[in-house]
């Protein structure tokens, strides 16, 4: 069994996935195929994913009993730590005031009324 979670995918990709799986929630697809078909479906998702991101979770013979693959830009990165797949949160891409490369010069912006 495998699950694919899509975030902000192109509309045609949702239709393609509906051929081999069931959409149990918006963007969450569940299927049960062999490993070769699953890998071909994932390759299709990676090729067709122009916006958003995707996560594939599937049965595997390891300590956790599953494996994870990701595609697209995501704030989480899956890392292997001593044989365990863990999610590592990446820093936000949003700019914060103290990291602004062009801060406003308060003295230069202040204009005194004469």
N, C-alpha and C positions, 0 to 999 in steps of 0.2 A: 504494500500500500504506500502511496505517496500523497503529499499535499503541496500545492503551489499557492503562495500568497502573492497577489499582485497589488501594487500601489500605483495609481495613476497610469494605467496601461493604455495603449491605443485600443480603440473599440474593436478593431478586427481581431486583435489577439485574444480577447475574451471569447469571441465566437469560435476561434480555432480550438481553444482549450475545451470548450463545451462539447466537442466531438468525442473526446476520450475520457472525460471526467464529469463530475457533478459539481455545480457551483452551489455549495451549501450556504454560503454567505457572500455578500458582495466582494468579489475579488479573491475568494478562497475556494480553491478547486481540490477535490479529492478524487483519486483514481487508483485503480488496481490493475497494473499491467506488468509485463516482464521488465527486467532491467534494460534490455536493449530498446524497447519501445519508450520506456521512461526517459532514457538518455536522448533519444531522438526528439521527444517532446520538449525536453529541456533545451536542446540545441535550437529548436524552433523558437522557443520563448526568448532565448538570448539574442537570436538574430532579429526577431521582430520587435523587441523591446527598444523603442526609440525614446520614450519618456518614462519616468517613474523607475520602479525597481521591482525585483522579484526574489522570492525565497523558495527553495525546494527543500522539503524534508522527506526523507524516505527511510525505509527499513534497512538496517545494515547489521552485519555480524561483528559488532564491537561491544565494548563495555556498556555504552549507553543504549545500544539497540537501534540507533538511528544515525543518519549523517545529514549534513546541511550543505547546500550550495546557495550562493547569492549572485545576483546580476544587477547592474545599475548602481546608482549612487544611493548609499544608505548610511545612516548614522551609526549602524552597528557593523562590526567586522567580526567574522567568525574566526577564532584562533584556536589552535590545537595546543593544549597544555597537558603534557604527560598522557596523551591518548584521549583526552576529553575535549569535546568541542564546547567552547565557551564564547559568549557574546561580549565583545569589547566595544564600549561606547566611544565613538570618535568625537573630537571637539566640534561644537556647532560652527557652521559656516557663516553664521551671522556675525557682523562686526559689532564689537562692544566698544564703548567710548574710549577706554584706555588703550585700545589697540588701533585707533584710527591713525592711518599714515599721514593724514593732512589735518591735524587738529586746528581748531579755530584759535587764532591769536586774540585773546580778549583785549589786550592793550591796543592793538591795531584796529579792532572792530569798534572800540569806544570812540564816539565822536562827541566832543564837548560843545554844548550850545554856547556861543560866544558872548 
